[in-house]
Amino acid sequence: MSENRNQPTPWYAEDVRNDLSWVQRLSAEEIEGFDQALAHAKRHPKPLLAMEQRDFPLPDAARDALRRAVATTQGRWGMCLLKGFPVDRWSEADCRLAYWGMGLYMGVGRTQNKASEIINDVRDAGGDYKAKGGRGYNTNAELDFHQDSCDVVALLCRRTAKSGGTSKVISSMALREQVQARRPDLIPVLEGDFYHSYQGTQDPSQAPFYRCPIFSKPGHAFTARTNRKNTIAAQRDFEEVPRLTPAQLEALDLLDQLMPSEQLCYSMELEQGDLQLLNNYVTLHSRTHFEDHEHPDDKRHLFRLWLAVPASQPLPPEFEEYFYDIRPGSVRGGVRGSAITEEFLAYERRQAEALGMRYKPWVPGREAMAEA
């Protein structure tokens, strides 16, 4: 196994336990920088989508902490855990404002659901994960292994559960290695076309499903994308979607067998003040069922950002249908939903320019257009 830490490489649970270089902790100086920026933003309030970096002015030390964390997701492990945010003394509104402010330094936020929301509350709101159109973030359910629809998913833990809610992460590169070792005949199957439901989160002009392989083919930067719940939903809800072949079902069954294995799966308990960042092209994640506290403000609560980041990898051509822009360092990902606003479009253009990212405006019904 390669030990080049400048790019993602396969890892196994034992590797992660033995090398905690992916875990970083904020210094007192860095924490003070976040407090200062938050105080400034509260004195000069603006709508989140109107904010720029100058509206959340982080000192160099705090900026560097975020830069290192995002850079870590693009390297060896494809993940980072940044610990020590003072959420215990920030109000819920303070946490939301501070987190959005941090995001201005990390990437371009992407819309995450049918309502086109830009920052999601991950907490049990009584949702049904397995129902038609169900999503996991508003339930207390155990989740299937999956990846989110962005370069990096960032979760800031404000409150922990009474019990459960353990975060589980695997290397999708190691997953492919294990499929190759056990059933090399299934690798071409997993590199072929699979159809997945948007679960109702698409733009009204889009088809309700999309085509995307689970593993990229050799010759491109490794990329993986799987969420069996959405694959089965496409079979259930859309007659025009090609039926899964016996080989495809066998491949999905093998993934289900391998992903939670002790060899591949690393479990971590997110603590109050932890920021977990995952590179969605080279990791898959899930969560165990959790039991909540009684008092509303004590209940498990994480803030979620979906980010397109400046140092992102190129994506293979087969992933363009879903991600729209496959160039490295481009603004891509997210689910458009049905409530994209002019304010959001102005934000993403402005934020892309501020971070020096490639930006291709999205046009309904067109696969691509000239670069902006």
N, C-alpha and C positions, 0 to 999 in steps of 0.2 A: 504493500500500500504506500502510495506517495506521501511524503511528509511536507510537500510544498504548501505553506500556509498562506500564500498569496492568492490562491484560488480554492474553490470548494473541492474537497476530496471525500471519499466514503469514510464513514466512521461507524463504530458499533458502541453499544451501551457501555462496555467496559472501557473503551477509549475515553469517553466523556467523563466517566467517574475518575479516571486516573490523571486527567489533564484539565484543570479548571480555568485555563487561560481565557475561555469564553465568558467567564464571570468577572465582572468589573464592579467596583464600588466607588461611589461619589466621595470626594474629599469634602472637608468642611468649607473650603474656598469655593468649590463648585456648587455646593448646596446654597451657599450665600448668594451666588450669582443668579440662581433660579429665583430665590426670594426677591432679589432686587428687581429683576425683570417683571415678576408678577406684580410687585408693588407699583411699578411704573404703569403697567397695563391697566391696573385698577384705577389709577388716578386719571388716565386718559382713555376711557372706554370707547371701543369701536365694535361693530359687528364682526364676528370671527372672520367672515369671508372678505372683509375690508382690511384686515390686519396685514402688515408687512413686518419684516424683521425689526425695523426701527421702532415698531410699536411694542415689541417684546425684546428690549435691548440686552442681550446676554453678554456678560464679560467673556474674555477669551477663554478662560479656564472652563467655564460651563459649556461654551460652544465646542471646545475640543472634546469634552466628555461625550457629547452627542455624536460628533464626527467619528470618534474612535468606535463607538458602539455600532453605528451603521456600517463602518468599514469592516468590522468583525463579521457581520452577516454575509459579506461578499467574499470572505476568505475561508479558511480551513473547515470550520464547523457549520457555516451557514446559519449561525444563530449567536445571540449575545444576551446575557442577563445583566442589566445595569441596576445596581441596588442602591437604595438610600434616599429616594425622593421623600420629602417631608410631608407626605399626604396626611399624616396623623394630625397635623396642625393647620392644614389647608381645608377650607370648607369644600363641599362638593362643587360649588360654582368656581372656587379658586382652582381646584384640580382641573376642571374642564378648560378654563382659560389658560392655565399654565401649560397644559398638555398640547393645546392647539398652538400656543406660542412655540413650544419645543418643535412641533412638526414643521414650522416655518424654516427651521434650520436643517431638517432631515430630508425633506422631499416634498412632493406635490400630493396632497391628500386626494383620495379617490372616493367617489360616492359608493355606498355599501349596501343599499337595499332598495326595495320598491319605492320608498319615499325619498330616495336620492339623498340620504343623510350623509354627512361628512365625518361625523364622530359618533360612534355608537356606544351605548351603555350595555355592557355585557353583564346582565343580571337576570334572574328569573322573573319574567313578567307573565308567567302562565302559558307560554307558547307550547306547541306540540311539535317536537322535532321531526317525528316520522310522518306527520300529516302532509297532505298535498300542499306544496308551497312552504312547508315548515323550514325554519332556520334554527340553528343551535344556540345563537347568542342570547336569545330571550327565554331560554328554558333552563332547567336544572338537570337535563338529561345527560347520560353518557353519549359522547359523540363518536361517530365513525372517524377513522383517520382520513384526513383531507388536507388541502392547502387553500389559502384564501386567494382572492382574485387581484393580486397586486405583487409588486416586487418584494416588499417587506410588510409584514403585519406586525404592528406594535401594540402591546397590551400593557397598560399601566394599572397596577393592582392598588385599588383604594381600600377595599375591605375583603377579607377572606371569609370563606364559608365556615359554618360550625363544624362540618366534617366533609371530607371528599373534595371534589373539584381539582384533583391532581392533574397537572399538565403532563402530557406524554408527547415526546418528539422522537422521530426517527430520521435517519438519513435516507432519502429516496435513492441516492447513488448506491448505498449499501444494499438497499432493497433490490435494485436491479442486479447487483452482483449475486445475491442469493437466488434470484430467479435463474440467472445464467448458470449457476452451479447445479441447481436441482432440475430445471426443465428448460434447457436452452432452446427447445423447439417452440416455447411460448414467447420468447423475446420478439420475434417478428410479429406475433399477434398483438402484443402490447404496443408495438410501434405503428400499428395500423389504426384505422379510423374507429373511434368510439363516439357515440352521440350522447349528449348530456343536456338535461333540462336546466333552463335558467331559473326555475322555481318562481316564475313570475316577476323577476327582477330586471327584465330587459326593457329597453326603450320600446314604446308602442310600435315603432316602425320595424323592429327586429323580429325575426322568427323566434319562437319560444324555446328553441333548442339550438345547440351549436355542435360542431364536429371538432374533435381534438384528440390526438393520441394520448396514451398514458405515459409512455416513454418516448423521448426523442430518438431519432436515428443517429448512428455514428456519423461523425464529420461535422457536427454542430455542438455548441455548448450544451452540456447535459441539461435537460429540462424534463420535469415530470409534472403530471397533473392527473389526480384521480379523486373521485368522491363517489363511491358506489351508490349512495342514496340518490344522487342526481342522475346517474346512469340508468338506474332502475326506473326512476320517475319518467325519464324520456321514453322508455319502453311502455310504461303503463299509460301515459297520457297522450301519446302522439302516434297514430297508426302509420303515418308516413315515414317514421324513423325505421331504418332497417333493423330487423330482429338480431339480437345477439346470437352469434354462432356457438356451437358447443365448445369450440376452442376458446372463444372469448370468455364464456362462463367459467371454464376451467381455469383460465388465467386469473380472473377476478377472485375465484375461490382460493387460489394459491396466495394471492396478495393478502387476502383476509387472514389466512393462516400465518403468514410471515410477519405482518406488521406489528402485532402485539407481542411477539416472541421476546423472551428475555435477552436474546442475543442482539436484537435490533433496537428495542424500545427503551428509551431513557425517561424516567419519571422524575419530575421536580415539583416541589410545593412552592407556588408563588407566594411570597410574603408581602405584607403591606409595604408599599414604597418600591416594589420591584417593577422594572420595565423590561419586558421580554420582547425581543425582536427576532423574527424568523424570516429567512430567505425562502420564499414559497416555491422556488424552482428546484431546490435541492433538499428540502425537508418536508415532512408531513407531520401533522400534529392531531392530537385528540385530547379529550378531557374525560375524567370519570364523573359519574353522577355525584351530586353534592346535596347535603342537607343544610338548610339555611338557619340563621338566627331568627328569633321572633321579632325583635325591634327593627323597624324599617331601616334605620341608618346603620345598623350593624350587619345588614345582609351583604352577601358576596357581591362585589361591584368592581368591575374593571372598565376602563375606557379603552376603546379600540380605534386605532387609525390604520387605514390602508394607504400605503405610501408607494409612489413611484420615486425611485431614488436616482441621483445623478450618476452613480457608478454601476448601474445595473448592466447585466450581461446582454448580449444579443440573444434573440430567440429564434428557433428554427422556423422555416416557412409554414410548417403545418400548424403552428400556434397563432398565425396571423388572424384567422377567422375570429378567434376569441379576444386576443389582446390588441388587435387593430394596428399597433405599431410595434414592430419587432426589432427596431434598431436599438443598440445599447444606449443607455442614458436618455431614453425617450419617456415622455409622459404617456402612460398606458395603464391598463388594468382598471379595476373597479367594475361595478355593474351600474348602468346608467339609471335604471328605474324610470319613473314617470314624472319626476318633478325637478329636472335640471333647470336652473335659473340663469338669467344673464349675469347675476352676481357671481355664481359659481364659475361660469365660463371666463369672466374677467379675472377672477382669482387664479384659475389654473394657468392662464396666459401670463399673468404677472409673475406668478411663482416660478414658472418654467424659465422665464427670462432671468429672474433673480438668481436661480441656481445653475444657469447655463445649460439647461436641458433641451433636447430636441422636442419640438411640439408640432403635431399634425392635427389640426382641428377635425373633430369628428363630424361626419356628414351622414345623415340617415340615408340608408339604401345604397351607399357607395362604399366599395372596399378600401379605397385609398384616394388621396388627393395630393397635390403638390405640397412639399414641405413649406412650413411657415418660417 
